[in-house]
Amino acid sequence: MSKPAKPADSRLHPFRDSAQDVAATHRLPDTPQTRSAAYRLAFNDADFMTREELRPVRLQLELLKPELMLDEMGIRSTVVLFGGARIPAPEAKAQAKTPALAALSSYYAEARRFARIITERSLLSDCQENVICTGGGPGVMEAGNRGAADAGGKSIGLNIVLPHEQAPNAYVTPELSFNFHYFAIRKMHFLMRAKAVCVFPGGFGTLDEMFESLTLIQTGRMKPIPFLLFGRDFWEKLIDWQMLAEAGTINAEDLRLFQFVETAEEALAAMDSWAAR
């Protein structure tokens, strides 16, 4: 059930509240005119709001809604976890589609442990800083939210509507569970408050998020932050990073934009040494 709209604050402006006008439309007489789509208040007309011409407005709304709600919850910074949706929890690895996928369950366990430790530290200092943020789905995303819940803290889930059904995992803090239509706006929200990015093994989605984030840092569109790739063996088998530098398609110093870690402790040490600079 949605929360009732906040009452208008007359100290801010003298105008009638929009929620009052929406309520008033339900008390109108039932006539051909009031039943007409043309008569609906524009902002309360779902058919109008989903028109192709309203795409710029929907983009703005999708940027604004989570931003306002995160501000209202006092979230000042996040630690972002990217990783594969298909990676199973250790207790479920017997159901994995392949032995290789089952073996990756160790990264679920490490993501969960890392998120728990980060959240415990956050709760000891300022629980509005370094809040775990994931894509809100299964796999490594679930592990991140689950670790935060293990510590008794809150966490963010940035879900997205996909052709196949994807519900938020059960460990996302309900008040911080968001849903997106636009991948681009979702990616912005991943990074707007990020104090660190941690990337676990994954597929196309994980690679997309990783390379877009690295590109923003490489090009100076985003300030450098700790950028940690869990599992050197996985990442070096997947990508010949050195070849990119040797070919000249990236600069040698670009290889210093990220670092490999294996454990939660290594990741925490990298974040702490960065903060101490």
C-alpha positions in Angstrom: 0.0 0.0 0.0 1.4 3.4 -1.0 1.9 6.0 1.7 -0.6 8.9 1.8 0.7 12.1 0.2 2.2 14.6 2.6 0.0 17.5 3.3 0.9 20.8 1.7 3.0 23.1 3.8 1.5 26.6 3.6 4.8 28.1 4.7 6.3 27.0 1.4 3.6 28.3 -1.0 -0.1 29.4 -0.9 -1.3 27.1 -3.6 -3.6 24.2 -3.4 -1.8 20.8 -3.0 -1.8 18.6 -6.1 -2.9 15.5 -4.0 -6.0 17.4 -3.0 -7.0 17.9 -6.6 -6.4 14.3 -7.4 -8.8 13.4 -4.5 -11.3 15.9 -5.7 -11.6 14.3 -9.1 -13.1 11.2 -7.4 -16.0 13.3 -6.2 -17.0 14.7 -9.5 -20.3 13.8 -11.1 -20.1 10.9 -13.6 -20.7 12.5 -17.0 -19.3 12.0 -20.5 -17.0 15.0 -19.9 -15.5 13.8 -16.6 -15.0 10.3 -18.0 -13.1 11.6 -21.0 -9.3 11.0 -21.0 -8.9 14.6 -22.0 -10.3 15.7 -18.6 -7.8 13.8 -16.5 -5.1 15.8 -14.7 -2.0 15.4 -16.8 0.2 14.2 -14.0 -2.4 11.7 -12.9 -3.0 10.2 -16.4 -1.0 7.0 -16.9 -1.9 6.8 -20.6 -0.6 10.3 -21.1 2.5 9.8 -19.0 3.6 6.8 -21.0 3.3 8.4 -24.4 6.4 8.4 -26.5 6.6 12.2 -26.4 6.8 12.1 -22.6 10.1 10.2 -22.6 12.1 13.2 -21.4 9.7 13.7 -18.5 9.9 10.0 -17.5 13.7 10.2 -17.6 13.7 13.2 -15.3 11.2 11.5 -12.9 13.3 8.3 -12.8 16.3 10.4 -11.9 14.5 12.5 -9.3 12.4 9.9 -7.4 15.2 7.8 -6.0 17.4 10.9 -5.4 14.7 12.5 -3.3 13.9 9.3 -1.4 17.6 8.6 -0.7 18.0 12.1 0.6 15.0 11.7 2.8 16.5 8.5 4.2 19.7 10.4 4.9 21.9 8.2 2.6 25.1 10.1 2.0 27.4 7.5 0.4 27.3 3.9 -0.8 29.6 1.0 -1.5 28.4 -0.6 -4.8 28.5 -4.3 -5.5 28.3 -5.5 -9.1 28.2 -9.2 -9.9 26.5 -12.1 -11.7 22.8 -12.7 -11.1 23.3 -16.4 -11.8 25.9 -17.1 -9.2 24.3 -19.4 -6.6 24.6 -19.3 -2.8 26.9 -22.0 -1.5 23.8 -23.9 0.0 22.2 -23.9 -3.5 25.3 -24.7 -5.7 24.1 -28.2 -6.2 21.3 -26.8 -8.4 23.7 -24.7 -10.5 23.5 -25.3 -14.3 27.2 -26.0 -14.7 30.1 -27.1 -12.4 31.9 -23.8 -13.3 28.9 -21.8 -12.1 28.7 -23.9 -8.9 32.4 -23.2 -8.2 31.6 -19.4 -8.4 29.4 -19.8 -5.3 32.5 -18.9 -3.3 32.1 -15.3 -4.6 28.5 -15.2 -3.3 29.9 -16.1 0.1 32.7 -13.5 -0.1 30.3 -10.8 -1.3 28.0 -11.5 1.6 30.8 -11.4 4.1 32.2 -8.2 2.6 28.8 -6.5 2.8 28.3 -7.6 6.4 31.7 -6.2 7.5 31.2 -2.9 5.6 27.7 -2.6 7.2 29.0 -3.4 10.7 31.6 -0.7 10.3 29.0 1.7 9.0 26.8 1.1 12.0 29.6 1.7 14.4 30.4 5.1 12.9 27.7 6.7 10.8 25.1 4.4 9.4 24.3 6.9 6.6 27.7 6.4 5.1 29.0 3.4 3.0 25.5 1.9 2.6 25.6 -1.3 0.5 24.1 -0.8 -2.9 23.4 -3.6 -5.4 21.2 -4.2 -8.5 18.6 -5.7 -6.2 18.3 -9.0 -8.0 19.6 -12.5 -7.3 23.1 -13.9 -7.2 25.9 -11.6 -6.1 23.4 -8.8 -5.7 21.4 -10.9 -3.2 24.6 -11.7 -1.4 25.4 -8.0 -0.9 21.9 -7.2 0.5 22.0 -10.3 2.5 25.3 -9.4 4.1 24.0 -6.0 5.1 20.9 -7.7 6.6 23.2 -10.1 8.5 24.7 -7.1 10.2 21.3 -5.6 11.0 21.8 -2.7 8.6 19.9 -1.3 5.6 20.9 -1.6 2.0 19.8 -0.4 -1.4 18.5 -2.3 -4.4 18.3 -0.8 -7.8 16.1 -3.2 -9.7 15.1 -2.9 -13.4 12.2 -4.2 -15.4 13.4 -7.0 -17.7 11.6 -9.1 -20.3 11.8 -12.0 -17.9 10.4 -11.5 -14.4 12.9 -10.2 -11.9 11.6 -9.3 -8.4 13.8 -7.6 -5.7 15.6 -10.1 -3.5 14.2 -10.5 0.0 17.1 -8.8 1.7 16.8 -5.3 0.2 15.5 -2.7 2.7 11.9 -2.2 1.5 12.1 1.6 1.7 15.3 1.5 -0.4 14.1 -0.9 -3.1 13.8 1.0 -6.4 12.6 -0.1 -9.8 13.8 1.4 -13.1 12.8 1.4 -16.8 15.9 3.2 -18.1 19.3 1.4 -17.7 21.1 4.8 -18.1 19.4 6.4 -15.2 19.9 3.3 -13.0 23.6 3.4 -13.8 23.7 7.0 -12.7 22.2 6.1 -9.4 24.7 3.4 -8.9 27.6 5.9 -9.0 26.1 9.2 -7.8 26.9 8.4 -4.1 29.5 5.7 -4.6 32.6 5.7 -2.4 33.8 2.4 -3.8 32.9 0.0 -6.5 33.4 -3.8 -6.0 33.0 -6.0 -9.0 32.5 -9.8 -8.7 32.5 -12.3 -11.5 29.5 -12.0 -13.7 28.2 -11.9 -17.3 27.2 -9.2 -19.8 25.4 -7.0 -17.3 28.4 -7.0 -14.9 30.8 -6.3 -17.7 28.6 -3.5 -19.0 28.5 -1.9 -15.5 32.2 -2.4 -14.9 33.4 -0.9 -18.2 31.0 2.0 -18.2 32.2 2.9 -14.7 35.8 2.6 -15.6 35.3 4.7 -18.7 33.8 7.5 -16.6 36.9 7.5 -14.4 39.3 7.1 -17.2 37.8 10.1 -19.1 37.6 12.3 -16.0 33.8 12.4 -16.0 33.9 10.8 -12.5 36.4 11.2 -9.7 38.6 8.2 -9.0 37.4 5.9 -6.2 38.5 2.5 -5.0 37.6 0.1 -7.9 38.1 -3.5 -6.8 37.8 -6.6 -8.9 37.3 -9.7 -6.8 39.0 -12.8 -8.3 42.2 -12.1 -10.3 42.1 -15.5 -11.9 38.6 -14.9 -13.3 39.3 -11.4 -14.6 42.6 -12.2 -16.2 41.3 -15.3 -17.9 38.4 -13.2 -19.2 40.2 -10.1 -20.3 43.8 -9.6 -21.4 44.3 -6.3 -19.7 48.0 -6.1 -20.5 47.3 -6.6 -24.2 45.1 -3.5 -24.2 47.9 -1.4 -22.9 50.5 -3.0 -25.2 48.3 -2.4 -28.2 47.9 1.3 -27.2 44.1 1.2 -27.0 44.4 2.2 -23.3 47.3 3.9 -21.5 49.5 1.8 -19.2 48.5 4.0 -16.3 44.8 3.1 -17.0 45.7 -0.3 -15.5 46.0 1.5 -12.2 42.4 2.6 -12.2 41.4 -0.7 -10.6 43.0 -3.4 -8.5 42.5 -7.1 -7.9 41.4 -8.4 -4.5 40.5 -11.9 -3.3 39.0 -11.4 0.1 36.8 -9.0 2.0 39.9 -8.1 4.2 41.9 -7.2 1.1 39.1 -5.0 -0.2 38.7 -3.2 3.1 42.5 -2.6 3.3 42.4 -1.1 -0.2 39.5 1.1 0.8 41.2 2.2 4.0 44.5 2.9 2.3 42.7 5.0 -0.3 40.9 7.0 2.4 44.3 7.6 4.1 45.8 9.3 1.0 
